[in-house]
Amino acid sequence: MSLRRRITAAAALAVAAVAVTLGVTGYLSTRSHLIGELQQELHGRANSFLQPHTSGQGGPGRTRPGAGGPGSPGGPSAPSGPPLGGAPGYFQFVHPDGSVVAGDGGTPQLPVDARTLAIARRAHGSFFSTARVHGIHVEVLTIGDPSDHYAVEVAEPLTAVDSVLHGLLLTYGLLVGAGVLLAGLLGAVIARTALAPIERFSAQTEQVTSALDRPRRLEEGGTEELARLAASFNQTLDALERSIQAQRHLIADASHELRTPMAALRSNIQIFLEAHRLPEHERAGLQDAIIAELDELTQLVADVLELARGSALTEHTEAIELDAVVRDAIARAQRRAPQLEFSAELEPTVVVNAPDRVARAVTNVIDNARKWSPPGGRIEVVLRHGVLYVRDHGPGFEEKDLEHVFDRFYRAEQSRRMPGSGLGLAIVKQAAEAHGGLAQAANAPDGGGILRVSFDPSTLAATDGPTPQAQAPASASR
């Protein structure tokens, strides 16, 4: 069901509920009032039979039933009274023994039940009831006479009351129906008016999303709710545009970086096809160059694929012994650079992250230090309170390069003559930020560079160990 139909239905149901409530309340109030008046009238008629009498005779206007008076068995006949349902009403007397004497001297017509007999025997108390006698709906008052020890049943027809109530039912039914119909019409108008801004907003969003290559933004005006919705949508568009731009830059940069090794590889392969004309030592050097270029191309493709994953949380995460990962990375670096000295101070540390992503980031951090360490240099690796610090004793960072160290494909001036694509530290930052960590670069006071990496946001407050905030002028850049 559409929102417009829901608003229309809700308005119609609300008005219908109010109309029904008012109708039922009015009906019950009117019924209570009419029946209350009738019951008061019955009490007045009954009191005429309950007036005190003297010398065993009834009071004025009353003949005592069962005492030789009219209407009693064996006594003279009572004057003919009004028929049941007439305007003056009808009455009969119920004795404790269960005998009943009609007020008009005829056959008793009102029902006598256990409650009526109990009142007659106690000669005290009263109650109202309704009955249908010969098709006539009547209200009956049963009341005890403590003077003569019997009960009097007085009845009046409810014909007039029922007629009024039936008329009220028809009137209220028509009013409720008309109210629901009017509420439906008004609800449709209200829904159309209320949803008009949303429909305009939807039309604008459809136009914007259908042309993402031409950046546009929604107007943040109108009501407070729509303004907030437009602002939220614009923020989403900003994030989407940044993501698209980042992917485009990544593809452009990767294409640029791939062009050089692929061109060199193509040239070397073409030469290798004529390798039978080359001396043996040149042929061996050419083979080594082709393999090195293939390795570089493979590494570059792997780095691009890693960056394309983005900083989003990966589905497969598990508890990782970070100190063991760092120890393995140091061992591989020592095998590749036996001329360097490594010192390690590793605390047992467990983080929850993607194992392959963390291992690659740790390897890149240590390889970066190995790459910039002079022969015989020392690399210090510290893992303390979940934070990894790696320091080399190389040239350090230039001030202008510090804010770009972790950018994709960024390479400082002197590093452009060295192998690499400028993606290693970008991968480190992405792996750290994927789970709320961070990566920082700084210069050591006495020379060399420091990289600080955390894979867990709970460890960001750690300040022990080498501090990357301390910086000293550097003589070279990476």
C-alpha positions as CSV (number, residue, x, y, z in Angstrom):
1,M,0.0,0.0,0.0
2,S,1.3,3.4,-0.9
3,L,2.0,6.1,1.6
4,R,-0.8,8.3,0.2
5,R,-3.3,5.5,0.7
6,R,-2.1,4.9,4.2
7,I,-2.5,8.5,5.1
8,T,-6.0,8.6,3.6
9,A,-7.0,5.3,5.4
10,A,-5.6,6.6,8.7
11,A,-7.5,9.9,8.4
12,A,-10.7,8.0,7.5
13,L,-10.3,5.5,10.4
14,A,-9.6,8.3,12.9
15,V,-12.7,10.2,11.9
16,A,-14.7,7.0,11.9
17,A,-13.5,6.1,15.4
18,V,-14.4,9.6,16.7
19,A,-17.8,9.5,14.9
20,V,-18.6,6.0,16.2
21,T,-17.5,7.0,19.7
22,L,-19.7,10.1,19.7
23,G,-22.6,8.1,18.2
24,V,-22.4,5.3,20.8
25,T,-22.0,7.9,23.6
26,G,-25.0,9.9,22.4
27,Y,-27.1,6.8,21.9
28,L,-26.4,5.4,25.3
29,S,-26.8,8.8,27.0
30,T,-30.2,9.3,25.4
31,R,-31.3,5.8,26.2
32,S,-30.3,6.1,29.8
33,H,-32.2,9.4,30.1
34,L,-35.4,8.1,28.5
35,I,-35.4,4.9,30.5
36,G,-34.6,6.9,33.7
37,E,-37.7,9.1,33.1
38,L,-39.8,6.0,32.5
39,Q,-38.5,4.3,35.7
40,Q,-39.3,7.4,37.7
41,E,-42.8,7.3,36.4
42,L,-43.1,3.7,37.4
43,H,-41.9,4.5,40.9
44,G,-44.7,7.2,41.0
45,R,-47.3,4.7,39.9
46,A,-46.1,2.1,42.4
47,N,-46.3,4.5,45.3
48,S,-50.0,5.0,44.7
49,F,-50.4,1.3,45.7
50,L,-48.1,1.6,48.7
51,Q,-49.8,4.4,50.5
52,P,-50.5,3.6,54.2
53,H,-54.1,2.4,54.9
54,T,-56.2,2.1,58.0
55,S,-58.5,-0.6,59.4
56,G,-57.1,-3.1,57.1
57,Q,-58.4,-1.2,54.1
58,G,-56.2,0.3,51.3
59,G,-55.5,3.9,51.1
60,P,-57.3,6.3,48.9
61,G,-57.8,4.9,45.4
62,R,-56.6,1.5,46.4
63,T,-58.3,-1.8,47.1
64,R,-56.3,-4.3,49.0
65,P,-55.9,-7.5,47.0
66,G,-56.7,-10.7,48.7
67,A,-58.8,-9.0,51.5
68,G,-62.3,-9.3,50.0
69,G,-61.7,-6.4,47.7
70,P,-61.9,-6.2,44.0
71,G,-59.7,-8.6,42.2
72,S,-59.3,-11.0,45.1
73,P,-60.4,-14.6,44.7
74,G,-64.1,-14.8,45.7
75,G,-64.4,-11.1,46.0
76,P,-66.2,-8.6,43.7
77,S,-64.7,-8.0,40.4
78,A,-62.3,-5.0,40.0
79,P,-63.2,-2.4,37.5
80,S,-61.7,-3.1,34.1
81,G,-58.3,-1.4,33.8
82,P,-56.3,-0.4,30.7
83,P,-55.0,-3.1,28.5
84,L,-51.3,-4.1,28.7
85,G,-49.2,-1.6,26.8
86,G,-51.7,1.3,27.3
87,A,-50.5,4.7,28.3
88,P,-51.5,4.4,32.0
89,G,-49.5,1.2,32.4
90,Y,-50.4,-2.2,33.9
91,F,-50.0,-3.6,37.4
92,Q,-50.4,-6.9,39.3
93,F,-50.0,-8.2,42.8
94,V,-47.8,-11.2,43.8
95,H,-48.5,-12.8,47.2
96,P,-45.9,-14.7,49.2
97,D,-47.5,-18.0,48.3
98,G,-47.0,-17.3,44.6
99,S,-50.6,-16.4,43.8
100,V,-50.9,-13.4,41.4
101,V,-53.8,-11.0,41.1
102,A,-54.0,-8.8,38.1
103,G,-54.9,-5.1,38.7
104,D,-57.6,-5.2,36.0
105,G,-59.2,-8.3,37.5
106,G,-58.2,-10.3,34.5
107,T,-55.5,-12.9,33.8
108,P,-52.0,-11.9,35.1
109,Q,-49.7,-11.1,32.2
110,L,-46.4,-10.1,33.7
111,P,-43.8,-12.9,34.3
112,V,-43.1,-13.9,37.9
113,D,-39.7,-15.3,38.6
114,A,-37.7,-16.3,41.7
115,R,-36.6,-12.7,42.3
116,T,-40.2,-11.5,42.3
117,L,-41.2,-14.2,44.8
118,A,-38.3,-13.3,47.0
119,I,-39.5,-9.6,47.1
120,A,-43.1,-10.8,47.8
121,R,-41.9,-12.9,50.8
122,R,-39.6,-10.3,52.2
123,A,-42.2,-7.5,51.4
124,H,-39.1,-5.3,50.9
125,G,-36.8,-4.2,48.2
126,S,-37.3,-3.5,44.5
127,F,-35.7,-4.0,41.0
128,F,-36.3,-3.1,37.4
129,S,-36.5,-5.6,34.5
130,T,-37.7,-5.7,31.0
131,A,-40.0,-8.2,29.4
132,R,-41.8,-8.8,26.2
133,V,-45.5,-9.7,26.7
134,H,-47.7,-10.4,23.7
135,G,-45.2,-8.8,21.5
136,I,-45.0,-5.6,23.6
137,H,-41.7,-4.5,25.0
138,V,-42.3,-3.3,28.6
139,E,-40.3,-2.0,31.6
140,V,-41.3,-3.6,34.8
141,L,-40.8,-2.4,38.4
142,T,-41.2,-5.0,41.1
143,I,-41.4,-3.5,44.6
144,G,-42.4,-5.0,48.0
145,D,-45.2,-3.7,50.2
146,P,-44.2,-4.0,53.9
147,S,-47.7,-3.1,55.1
148,D,-49.6,-5.9,53.3
149,H,-46.7,-8.4,52.7
150,Y,-46.9,-8.8,49.0
151,A,-45.1,-7.4,45.9
152,V,-46.5,-5.1,43.3
153,E,-45.4,-5.4,39.6
154,V,-46.0,-2.2,37.6
155,A,-45.2,-2.1,33.9
156,E,-45.2,0.5,31.2
157,P,-44.6,0.0,27.5
158,L,-41.2,0.9,26.0
159,T,-42.8,1.5,22.6
160,A,-42.1,5.2,22.5
161,V,-38.6,4.8,23.9
162,D,-37.8,2.2,21.3
163,S,-39.1,4.3,18.6
164,V,-36.9,7.2,19.6
165,L,-33.8,5.0,19.9
166,H,-34.4,3.4,16.5
167,G,-34.6,6.8,15.0
168,L,-31.3,7.8,16.8
169,L,-29.7,4.6,15.4
170,L,-30.6,5.6,11.8
171,T,-29.5,9.2,12.4
172,Y,-26.1,8.3,14.0
173,G,-25.5,5.6,11.3
174,L,-26.0,8.2,8.6
175,L,-23.8,10.7,10.4
176,V,-21.0,8.1,10.8
177,G,-21.2,7.1,7.2
178,A,-21.1,10.7,6.0
179,G,-18.2,11.4,8.4
180,V,-16.2,8.5,7.1
181,L,-16.8,9.5,3.5
182,L,-15.9,13.1,4.2
183,A,-12.8,11.9,6.1
184,G,-11.7,9.8,3.2
185,L,-12.0,12.8,0.8
186,L,-10.2,15.1,3.3
187,G,-7.6,12.5,3.9
188,A,-6.9,12.2,0.2
189,V,-6.5,16.0,-0.1
190,I,-4.3,16.1,3.0
191,A,-2.2,13.2,1.8
192,R,-1.7,14.8,-1.6
193,T,-0.8,18.1,0.0
194,A,1.5,16.6,2.6
195,L,3.3,14.4,0.1
196,A,3.8,17.0,-2.6
197,P,7.2,18.1,-1.2
198,I,8.3,14.5,-0.9
199,E,7.3,13.9,-4.5
200,R,9.3,16.9,-5.7
201,F,12.2,15.7,-3.6
202,S,12.0,12.2,-5.2
203,A,11.9,13.8,-8.6
204,Q,15.0,15.8,-7.8
205,T,16.9,12.8,-6.5
206,E,16.0,10.8,-9.6
207,Q,17.4,13.5,-11.7
208,V,20.6,13.7,-9.7
209,T,21.2,9.9,-9.5
210,S,20.5,9.5,-13.2
211,A,23.5,11.8,-14.0
212,L,26.3,11.0,-11.5
213,D,28.9,12.0,-14.1
214,R,27.5,15.6,-13.8
215,P,27.7,16.3,-10.1
216,R,24.7,18.1,-8.7
217,R,23.3,18.7,-5.2
218,L,19.8,19.0,-3.8
219,E,18.5,22.3,-2.5
220,E,18.5,22.2,1.3
221,G,15.4,24.2,1.8
222,G,11.7,23.8,2.7
223,T,10.6,22.3,6.0
224,E,13.1,21.2,8.6
225,E,12.6,17.5,7.9
226,L,13.1,17.8,4.2
227,A,16.1,20.1,4.7
228,R,17.7,17.5,6.9
229,L,16.8,14.8,4.4
230,A,18.3,16.8,1.6
231,A,21.5,17.5,3.6
232,S,21.8,13.8,4.4
233,F,21.4,12.9,0.8
234,N,23.9,15.5,-0.3
235,Q,26.4,14.0,2.2
236,T,25.8,10.6,0.7
237,L,26.4,12.0,-2.8
238,D,29.6,13.6,-1.5
239,A,30.8,10.3,-0.2
240,L,29.8,8.6,-3.4
241,E,31.6,11.2,-5.5
242,R,34.8,10.9,-3.4
243,S,34.6,7.1,-3.8
244,I,34.2,7.4,-7.6
245,Q,37.0,9.9,-7.8
246,A,39.3,7.7,-5.7
247,Q,38.6,4.7,-7.9
248,R,39.2,6.8,-11.1
249,H,42.5,8.1,-9.6
250,L,43.5,4.6,-8.7
251,I,42.8,3.3,-12.2
252,A,44.6,6.3,-13.8
253,D,47.6,6.0,-11.5
254,A,47.8,2.2,-11.9
255,S,47.6,2.6,-15.6
256,H,50.4,5.1,-15.6
257,E,52.6,2.9,-13.3
258,L,51.9,-0.2,-15.3
259,R,52.8,1.4,-18.6
260,T,56.6,1.6,-17.7
261,P,57.2,-2.0,-16.6
262,M,55.1,-3.3,-19.4
263,A,56.9,-1.3,-22.0
264,A,60.3,-2.4,-20.6
265,L,59.1,-6.0,-20.4
266,R,57.9,-5.9,-24.0
267,S,61.2,-4.5,-25.2
268,N,63.2,-7.1,-23.3
269,I,61.0,-9.9,-24.6
270,Q,61.5,-8.7,-28.2
271,I,65.2,-8.6,-27.7
272,F,65.0,-12.1,-26.0
273,L,63.4,-13.4,-29.2
274,E,66.7,-12.7,-30.9
275,A,68.7,-13.9,-28.0
276,H,70.6,-16.5,-30.2
277,R,72.6,-13.5,-31.6
278,L,73.7,-12.3,-28.2
279,P,76.7,-13.5,-26.2
280,E,76.0,-15.9,-23.4
281,H,76.6,-13.3,-20.6
282,E,74.2,-10.8,-22.2
283,R,71.6,-13.5,-22.7
284,A,71.7,-14.4,-18.9
285,G,71.5,-10.7,-17.9
286,L,68.5,-10.3,-20.2
287,Q,66.7,-13.2,-18.6
288,D,67.4,-11.8,-15.1
289,A,66.0,-8.4,-16.2
290,I,62.8,-10.0,-17.6
291,I,62.3,-12.0,-14.4
292,A,62.8,-8.9,-12.3
293,E,60.4,-6.9,-14.4
294,L,57.8,-9.7,-14.1
295,D,58.3,-9.7,-10.3
296,E,57.8,-5.9,-10.2
297,L,54.7,-6.1,-12.4
298,T,53.3,-8.9,-10.3
299,Q,53.9,-6.9,-7.1
300,L,52.4,-3.8,-8.6
301,V,49.2,-5.7,-9.7
302,A,48.9,-7.3,-6.2
303,D,49.3,-3.9,-4.6
304,V,46.6,-2.3,-6.8
305,L,44.2,-5.2,-6.0
306,E,44.9,-4.7,-2.3
307,L,44.1,-1.0,-2.5
308,A,41.0,-1.7,-4.5
309,R,39.6,-3.5,-1.6
310,G,39.3,-0.2,0.3
311,S,39.2,0.4,4.0
312,A,35.9,-1.4,4.6
313,L,35.7,-4.1,7.2
314,T,36.4,-7.6,5.8
315,E,34.1,-10.4,6.5
316,H,36.8,-12.8,7.6
317,T,38.4,-11.6,10.8
318,E,40.0,-13.6,13.6
319,A,42.2,-13.2,16.6
320,I,45.8,-12.7,15.5
321,E,49.0,-13.0,17.5
322,L,50.5,-9.7,16.2
323,D,53.9,-10.3,17.9
324,A,54.2,-13.6,15.9
325,V,53.4,-11.8,12.7
326,V,56.0,-9.2,13.4
327,R,58.6,-11.8,14.3
328,D,58.0,-13.6,11.0
329,A,58.3,-10.4,9.0
330,I,61.6,-9.5,10.7
331,A,63.0,-13.0,9.9
332,R,62.1,-12.6,6.2
333,A,63.7,-9.1,6.1
334,Q,66.9,-10.5,7.7
335,R,67.2,-13.1,5.1
336,R,66.8,-10.5,2.3
337,A,69.2,-8.0,4.0
338,P,71.8,-9.9,6.0
339,Q,74.0,-6.8,6.1
340,L,71.4,-5.0,8.4
341,E,71.0,-5.4,12.2
342,F,67.5,-5.9,13.6
343,S,66.5,-5.4,17.2
344,A,63.1,-6.4,18.4
345,E,61.2,-5.7,21.6
346,L,57.8,-7.5,21.2
347,E,55.1,-7.8,23.8
348,P,52.6,-10.6,23.4
349,T,49.7,-8.9,21.6
350,V,46.4,-10.2,20.1
351,V,44.3,-8.2,17.7
352,V,41.1,-9.0,15.8
353,N,41.6,-8.3,12.1
354,A,42.1,-9.9,8.7
355,P,45.2,-12.1,8.9
356,D,46.4,-11.6,5.4
357,R,45.9,-7.8,5.5
358,V,47.7,-7.4,8.8
359,A,50.6,-9.6,7.6
360,R,51.0,-7.6,4.4
361,A,51.0,-4.3,6.2
362,V,53.6,-5.4,8.8
363,T,55.8,-6.7,6.0
364,N,55.5,-3.4,4.1
365,V,56.4,-1.3,7.2
366,I,59.6,-3.4,7.9
367,D,60.5,-3.5,4.2
368,N,60.2,0.3,4.0
369,A,62.7,0.5,6.9
370,R,65.0,-2.0,5.2
371,K,64.9,-0.1,1.9
372,W,66.0,3.2,3.5
373,S,68.6,1.8,5.9
374,P,72.3,2.2,4.9
375,P,74.6,-0.8,4.8
376,G,75.3,-2.0,8.3
377,G,72.4,0.1,9.6
378,R,70.1,-0.9,12.4
379,I,66.3,-1.3,12.4
380,E,64.5,-1.1,15.7
381,V,61.1,-2.8,16.0
382,V,59.0,-2.3,19.1
383,L,55.5,-3.7,19.8
384,R,54.2,-2.2,23.0
385,H,50.5,-1.9,24.2
386,G,49.3,-3.1,20.8
387,V,51.2,-0.3,18.8
388,L,54.0,-1.2,16.3
389,Y,56.9,1.2,16.0
390,V,59.5,0.7,13.3
391,R,62.6,3.0,13.2
392,D,65.4,3.1,10.7
393,H,68.6,5.1,10.8
394,G,68.4,6.3,7.2
395,P,67.9,9.8,5.8
396,G,64.4,10.2,7.3
397,F,61.5,12.2,5.7
398,E,61.6,15.7,4.3
399,E,59.1,18.0,5.9
400,K,57.2,18.5,2.7
401,D,56.7,14.8,2.2
402,L,55.5,13.9,5.7
403,E,51.8,14.6,4.9
404,H,52.0,12.5,1.7
405,V,53.9,9.5,2.9
406,F,50.8,7.3,2.9
407,D,49.3,8.6,-0.4
408,R,48.8,6.2,-3.2
409,F,51.6,6.2,-5.8
410,Y,53.3,9.1,-4.0
411,R,57.1,9.0,-4.3
412,A,59.6,11.6,-3.1
413,E,62.2,13.0,-5.5
414,Q,65.1,10.7,-4.5
415,S,62.9,7.6,-4.3
416,R,61.9,7.9,-7.9
417,R,65.2,6.4,-8.9
418,M,64.6,3.4,-6.7
419,P,62.4,0.4,-7.5
420,G,58.9,0.4,-6.2
421,S,55.4,1.9,-7.0
422,G,54.7,4.0,-4.0
423,L,51.9,1.8,-2.8
424,G,53.5,0.0,0.1
425,L,52.7,2.5,2.8
426,A,49.3,3.3,1.3
427,I,48.5,-0.4,1.9
428,V,49.7,0.0,5.5
429,K,47.4,2.9,6.2
430,Q,44.4,1.2,4.6
431,A,44.9,-2.0,6.6
432,A,45.2,0.0,9.8
433,E,42.1,2.2,9.2
434,A,40.0,-0.8,8.1
435,H,39.4,-1.6,11.8
436,G,39.7,1.9,13.4
437,G,43.5,2.0,13.8
438,L,45.9,4.5,12.3
439,A,49.3,4.9,10.7
440,Q,51.7,7.8,11.3
441,A,55.1,8.8,10.1
442,A,57.7,11.1,11.8
443,N,61.4,11.8,12.0
444,A,63.5,10.7,15.0
445,P,65.4,13.5,16.8
446,D,68.8,12.0,16.1
447,G,68.0,11.0,12.5
448,G,66.0,8.3,10.7
449,G,62.4,7.7,10.2
450,I,59.7,6.3,12.5
451,L,56.5,4.6,11.5
452,R,53.8,4.0,14.1
453,V,51.0,1.6,13.2
454,S,48.0,0.4,15.3
455,F,45.4,-2.1,14.1
456,D,43.1,-1.7,17.1
457,P,41.4,1.6,18.1
458,S,41.7,0.7,21.8
459,T,45.5,1.0,21.6
460,L,45.6,4.5,20.2
461,A,46.2,6.0,23.6
462,A,49.5,4.1,23.9
463,T,52.4,6.5,24.3
464,D,55.3,4.2,25.4
465,G,58.1,3.3,23.1
466,P,59.6,5.5,20.4
467,T,57.4,8.5,19.8
468,P,56.7,9.6,16.2
469,Q,55.9,13.1,17.3
470,A,59.5,14.0,17.9
471,Q,60.9,15.2,14.6
472,A,64.3,16.4,13.4
473,P,65.4,17.9,10.1
474,A,66.0,15.2,7.4
475,S,68.7,15.2,4.8
476,A,66.7,13.1,2.3
477,S,63.2,12.0,1.4
478,R,61.6,8.7,0.6
